[in-house]
Every structure is written in structure tokens, then in C-alpha cells.
Amino acid sequence: MQKNLFNYYQKYLPINENTPFVSIGEGFTPLVKSENLSDKYNCNIFFKLEGSNPSGSFKDRGMFLTVAKTLEKKKKKIICASTGNTSASAAAYGARYNLETVVIIPKGKIALGKLIQAMAYGAKIISINGNFDESLLAVKEISDSLDFEIVNSINPYRLEGQKTGAFEIIEQLGFSPDFQFIPVGNAGNISSYWKGYKQFYDSKICNKLPVLYGIQADGAAPLVDNKIIKNPNTIASAIRIGNPASADLAKDSINESSGEFIKVSDDNILDAQKIIARKEGIFCELASAASVAGLIKLISKGYDFSNKNIVCILTGNGLKDPENAQQYLKSNIIKASSDPDEIKEAILKY
């Protein structure tokens, strides 16, 4: 039978005899070693492909446990604010477990692929004239009066579920990596990975802890700039957040790991997405590419990662955002008839 996070890591999770089983096949995503970037930079780079989760992003890792605990409390409704991936994940689990699901999204600020998912799963979608931070504030204010369970990362069970990503990396490598690069938006995921690494370290399953690098975009870098960004702006919609709900936990994770928050430009992110796709055969969404953009930026600044083991978390699938992919990753398409000679000529001219 297929492994599931609920049973496989149960002793490390807040699961008890009253917690109902929840799963749609989340977790156990591939850890793929880079072929070309590893050689180029003389280190061992691994990509954690979280886009392989059922709804196409890492959010499913935390959502399975959050929904399980929601059902344990006999609640029938869930709600979230989202730039996209959380809405898709919440809607998927809500559909499977018969929960009324409401997602509040910033108007015009959500990638098409993610919005279509929420629509397909049957969620109630409320689009507001505001950004993600305003969406989350609204969720906090209305959830209790309408008896909704909030499934954003302010729900502690989200982070408990997401820490399983660190467990998997250690088991897949056979050891803890030297460094981990991860995109940072609402800042819960970096905190959850750190919690997972520490838990396995304390359990003596690994004998060291990685250094963490949290990557933000230039126009949405509150943890780098050390201030709230009222109007965050970046092409990477999943990290377009100016006031991260889990900022303090993320700062603690960076400090404890002797790591660093760094920011990269949208051009850096676009370049990294193209490099990962065309050099490694992996298509990730723009926010995911920020992790690799951060690594490349540090190498360009003289950081020495020679012979080190580095994991880059690719948080979501590239098909989440088809509009930007079509615009920025397009190749020239040469038209030809069905005549083999004409096709051959077109190939040679390409």
C-alpha cells in the first residue's frame, strides 16, 4: 500500500485516537539531484519537488493534518486567505471531506492555475479589493462568528504537518543537508522545516542541523528589510506578502540555524525558473524558483558551497501559473506543412 503521512509519521505528529484519518496522497515527494547546476557550482544540489503533491504545492503537507484536527473538533467549515496555493489545497481537502470551504483572495492577484483549482473543487471564492494581508485580517475577524476553522499557517497544525518535509529530506539523503534554500512568503514553511530538522536531530536520527536561507522578492521582502511592506509587489504571487503572519518563528529559525534572509529581483526569479526548466527538466512556479535564485545570487557574491549538500525547496508546480509561463518562457514556434522535407528544413533553421 502507498505510504501516507498520517500513519508513517504519526508518532512525531499531534495525532491521537480521536483524530480521524485524512489523506489524498500528500507527501513523499521526490528529492532530485541536479545534474547540471551541481557540476557548474561544484556542489551537490537537490530539488525537493513539492509540486508533486496532490494539489500541486507544499500546502497539502499541512492541510491534511489541519483538516484532520478540524474534523476531530466536529467542525464543518473551513476558511482561508490565499494568494493561490492555500486556496487550492483547502478546497481539495474540503471537497473530499465534505467541508464548506471559503477562500478569500486578493482581486487580480492570484495565478490562473490556482484560481481554477479552487473553482473546480467547489469552494466559495470571495475576491476582495485588497492584498493578501488584508485578506487574512478579514479571515481572522469573521471566522469565529461564522464558526469557520482557519486553515492558514496561523493554524499551528499547518506547521506541524509541513515539518514532515524535513523528515523526508533526511530519510531520502540519509543525512541532514548542509544548507537549505526556501522561498518565504507568510513565513510558516521555513519555520516548519526547522522544527522538523530539530525534532529528528533531538531524536538522534541525524547528527547535524542545516543552515537555512529564506528567500524573498525585492518588492516583498519584509524580513530582509525589517519592516512591513504595505503594498508588496513581485511577479512571484505566492510570496507577494508584506506582513508575514509567522515572521517571529521564521526569524527564530534563521537565527538558530545561523542562516540569513536574502532578497532577489524578479529578473533573478525568472532566470532561475528558466534555468531549472531548461537545464534540469523541472518546471516549478515562480515562487519556487526564488530558492534557486537565492543560491545563485550568493554564489555570485563569493559564498563558497564547494562539495556541500544543498537542498532547494521547490514549493509548487509550474503549471500553477500558466500566464506568466507563456509570457516569459515562450520559445519561437516555427510553422511548417506536413511535408517531411519542409519539417526537416524548419528543424535546421530553428
N, C-alpha and C positions, 0 to 999 in steps of 0.2 A: 504494500500500500504506500501511497505517497505520504511523505513526512508532512507534518503541519506544526506551525509554531506553538499552537495551544498545548499540544501534548509533549513535543520534543523538548521545549524549554520551560515546562510547567514549574519546575522547582525553583527557577530563577524569576518567576513572574507572580504577581499578586492574584493568583488563581486559587480558589477553594472549592469545596464540594458543592457549593451553591452557584458557582459560575457556569452558565451554560456554554457549551461548545460552540465556537464561532470560527468559520473559515471559508474562504473562497479560493484557497490555494496560494495564499500570500507567503512571501519569504523564500528562503533557499535560492536566492538569485545568483547568477554566475559571477565569479571573480575571474576576469580575463586578463592575462598578462599582455601588455603591449609588445608588439613585435618591432615596430619602427622607432617609436619615441624612446623606448628603453635603450636601444642601440645608440641613438643620436645623443642622448644625455648621459650615457654610461651609468645607468642605474636600473633598478627593477621596478617598473611602473605597472600597477594593476588597476583595472577598472571594475568597480562594483556596479553591476548593471541593475539598478533598482527600477528601471523602466520595464523589467521583465515581470514585475508584479501584476496581478490581475487587472487593475485599472490603469496600469502604465506608469505608476510612480511609487516612491517610497512610502507614501501616505498610508498604504494598505497595511504596512507593518504595525502602525499604531492604531489603525482603525479597527482591526479585528478585536483587540483587547478592549478598546473603548466601547465598542458595541456590546461585547460580552458583559461588561460591567453595567452597561445601561440596561440590558435585559435582566441582569441579576437584581437591579433595583426596581424591576417591573415597570420601567418607563416605556412609553410607546412612541415618543417623538424625539428627533434629534435636529440640531441646528448648527450651522457654521457660517463664518465669514470666509471668503476664499478668493484668491487670485486664480483659482482653477483646479489644481490637483486635489485639494481637500474636498472641494465640491463633488468632483468625480468619484472619489473614494467613498465619501459619506453616502452619496446617492446609490452607489453599487451595493454597499452593505445594508443600507436602509431598504432597498428593494428586496434583497434576499431574506431579510429577517422581519419584513412587514412593519417597518417603522415609518411613520410620517417624517419626511425629510424636507427641511427648508434650507436653502443656501442663499446667502446674501452676497452679491458680487458688486464690485465697482463698475459702473457703466462704462462700456467701451474699453475696459482694461483687462479683459480675460481672453486668453488664446482660444481660437475657434474650436480646436480639437477637444479641449477640456469642457467648454460650454455644451458641445454636442453630447458628450458623455452624460453630463448631468441631466440633460433633456431626455436622453434615451432611457435612463434609469427611472425617470418619472418623478424627479424631485420638483418641489415648488421653488421656482427661481425668482428672487427679488433683486432687481438691478437698481442700485441707488446712485444718486449724483454725489459721489464721494469716493475716497480712496479706500484701500484695504483697512487702514487703521480706523477709519470712521465706520466701516462695515462691522469690524469686530466690536467697537464700542456699542453699536446698536444691538448686536447679538447679546452682549453682556446685560444690557438694560432690559431686554424683553424676554429673555429665556425663562426666568423664574415665573413671571406672571402667566406665561402660556404653557408652563410645565414641560419645557424642552430641555434635553440634555445637550450641553455644548460639547461638540466633538473637535474643536480646535485644539492646538497644542497647549493651551492653558489647562486643559484637562490632563491631570497627571498620568492617566493610563495611556495616553498617546505616547508619551516619552518612554514609559515602561515597555510598550510594545516595540518601539523603534530601536531600543537598545539591542535588540536581537541581531541587528545588522553587524554590530561589533563582534558578537558571539560567532557569527558565521565567518567573518573575515579571519578570526583567529583559527577556527577549525579548518578553513579552506587552505590557509597558508601553512598551518602547523605551528605558527608563532605569531606574535604581535608585530605589525609593521613598525618601521622606524618613524614614518611620517604619514599623516592622513590630511588630505585636502578635501574640503567640503563647502558647498555653497551655503550662504547664510542669509535667510530672509527673516522669518519670525523667530529664528534662533533656537528653536526647540531641538532640531535634529542633531546639531553639534553637541548639545548637552546630553542627549540620549546616547550617542555613541560613546562619549566619555564615561558615562555611567556604566555602560556595558563593558568597556575595557577594564575599568576599575573592578567591577564585580568578578570578572574572570581572573584578574591579577590577584585579588584578595583570596580567590578560591584556588590559587596556585595552578591554574590552567595555563597561564602564560607567565613569563618571568620578567617582563618589562612592559612599559606603557609607551604609546606613540606620542610624538609631538603633533599637536593639532594646528592646522591653518584654516581659518574661516574666511571665506572669500565673499566679498560684497561688490556691487557695481558702483562705479564712480558717483552716479546720481542717486544712489540709495545705499549709503554707507554710514548709517548712524553709529555703528560700533567702531568704525575706523575713525570717523570724525568726532566721536564722543559727543553727539548732540542729536536731538530729534530732528528728522527731516520732514517738514510739513508737507511738501509736495514731491515725494520721491519719483525719480524718473530713470528708467532703464528699459532697453529692449527686452531684457530677460524678465518677463512679467512675474514669474514665480518668486523672485526676490525683490520685487518692487514694493518694499515695505520700509517705512521711515521711522517706526517706533516699535521695535520687536517686543512681543509680549514676554519672551523668555530671555531678555537681554542679560539680566543678572546671572542666570545659570550659564549662559554662554561665556560671559566674561570669566566666571569662575573656572570653567573648563579650559579656556585658553591659558589662564594664569597657572593653573595646576599642572598643565602639560608643558609649560614653558614655550607655548606657541605664540601665535600672532594673528590678528585680523589684518587683512590687506584688501585693497580695492583694485579693480581692473576696469578698463574702459569698455564700452560696448563694442568697439572695434576689436579689442583683445578677445572678447567673448565670441564674437562672430568668427574670428580667425581660428580660435580653438575648436569651435564646433565643426568647421570645415576640415581642420587637420585630423580630428578624431574620426570623422566620417571617411575621409579620403586616404588616410594613412593606416587606419586600424579597422575600417569596415564596421564602425559602430556609430549609429545615428542617435544622438541624445538631444534633449531640448536645450535651449539656450542657457537656462539657469544651471543645468548640469555642467555645461562646458566651462562655466566660470571656475570650477575646481581646477581644470587643466590650465586655463588661462592664468590662474594664480601661480601654479607651479612653474610655468614657462616664464612668467614675469620675474619670479625670484631667481631662477637660473640666469636670466639676462642681467640681473643685478649682482651676480657673482656668488650667490649661495652655492655651496658645494654639496651635492647629493650623490656623489660618486659611490657606486656599489651599495647604495641604500635601498631598502624596500619601501616603496611609496604606494599608497592606495588613494585613488581619486574616486570619490563617490559621485556617480552619475545618477542623479536623483529621478530623472524621468525620460520617457521615450521621446524621440524627435518628432514623431507624428502627433504629439500633443499640440504643436504649433505649426500647422501646415502653411499658413500665410507667410510667416517670416522665412520659413524654409524655402518656399517657392521664390521669394524675392531675393534672398541672399545666397542661396546655394545653387541657383539655376545654372545649367550648362546650355551651351548652344545646341539646338536641335536642328539637324540638317535634314531637309525633306528630300525624298527620292521616290522614284517609281518602284514597282516591284521587279524591275529588270535587274538581274544579278550584276551585270557589268556596271550599271549606274550605282548600285549599292556599294560595289567594290570601290568605285571612284570616290564616292562620298566618304567612305572609311579612310581612304588615303589622304583626303583633303582635310579631315577633321583636325 
